[in-house]
Amino acid sequence: TVTFGLCRSPVYLRVSGAFTRAEPPAPGRRAVVQFDKLDVFSTGGRRLVSAGWLFKLQRKFAPSLANGADSASWLDATYLSPTVRLGRGNKGSVFVLRRVDDDGGPLRDSPL
């Protein structure tokens, strides 16, 4: 969950897209990312905002961010196990993802 200064209440932020293996000379564990969906949900699972169009706009006006150039978004997987993935993004972001077995969580009724 994420809390924005204007909302003051927690929301779920879901970003999705395609990952492809980066071409050499990039490290073998690097993936190039092309995001295509951005949704904000209430903690009850109601979609508040759908803004995938932002990524289309970005690709139109800044194509180097999506075509594999040095400024493209990428993710290095630094550790993988059956239940945990650690990664680092090109802007210094660190991701810790944990696989959980549950009923789909609060967004189960909101398909991608």
N, C-alpha and C positions, 0 to 999 in steps of 0.2 A: 504494500500500500504506500501511497505518497500523500503528503499533505501540502497543499499549495497555500501561500499566504492569503490569497483572496477568498478561498472557499472556507478555510479554517476547519474543515472536516476531512477525514481521510477518504481517498479515492483509489481505485485500482487503475493503473496505467498499463495498457497492453500495446506493444509494438511488435509487428511481425513483418517478415520478408523472406527473401531467398538468400541462401549462403552458397557460394561457389568456392572451390579451392583456388587460392591465389597462384598466379603464374610465377615460375622462377624468375628472378633470384630470391623471391620472398621465402621465408622459412616454410617448411612443409606443413607446419601446424596452423598456418594462417588461412583464414577464410575472408573473402571479400563479401560484404554485406550490401544488399539492396533492399532497404525497407520499403514497404508499400502500404501498410496499414498502421493507423494510430487511433486508438480508442481510449476514452476515459469513462469509467464506470463508477457508480456509487457503491458503497460497501454492500448494498442490497442486490447488486448485480444489474441495476438499470443503466443503460448506456446514456451518458450525458453529452458526450461530444464524439464525433467521428471525423477525423481530419487527415485521412490518407492522402487527400489531394495535395497536402503540403509536400509530400515526397515527389509527386508528379511535377509540381511547380519547380522544386529543387532540380530535378533531372533536366527540365527544359532550360532553365537559366544558368545552371552550373553543372553541365554534363560531366566535367572532370571528377565530380564527387561520386559518380556512379559507373564510370567506365574503366576502373582499374588504375587510374593515374595515382601518383603519389598521395594526393589529397583524398583518395577514396576511403570510405569507411571500411575498416577491417577489424577482425577479432582474432587474437592469438589464443589458442587453447593451451594453457600451461599445465593443466592436470586433468586427467580423465579417469573415472572409475565407473562402475555400473550405477552408482547413485549420486556422484558429485562431479561437477565440472567447474573448473576455475579458469577464468579468461581475463584478458586485458585488451581493451580497445585502443584504437589509434589516438584517441584524445585523452588517454590516461585513465579511463574508466576501468574499474575492477568489477568483475562479475563472479558471484558465487551462486551457482544453480544447484539445487538439490531436487532429485526426483522423489516425489511422494506418491504413495498409493492412497487416493482418497476418492470421493464421489465426483470429482471434477471441480470442486471449489465453487466460489461465489459466481464465477463466470461460465459455469457449465451450460446454462441456457442461452448463452450469447456466442454462437459459433463464429469462427473466423470468417 
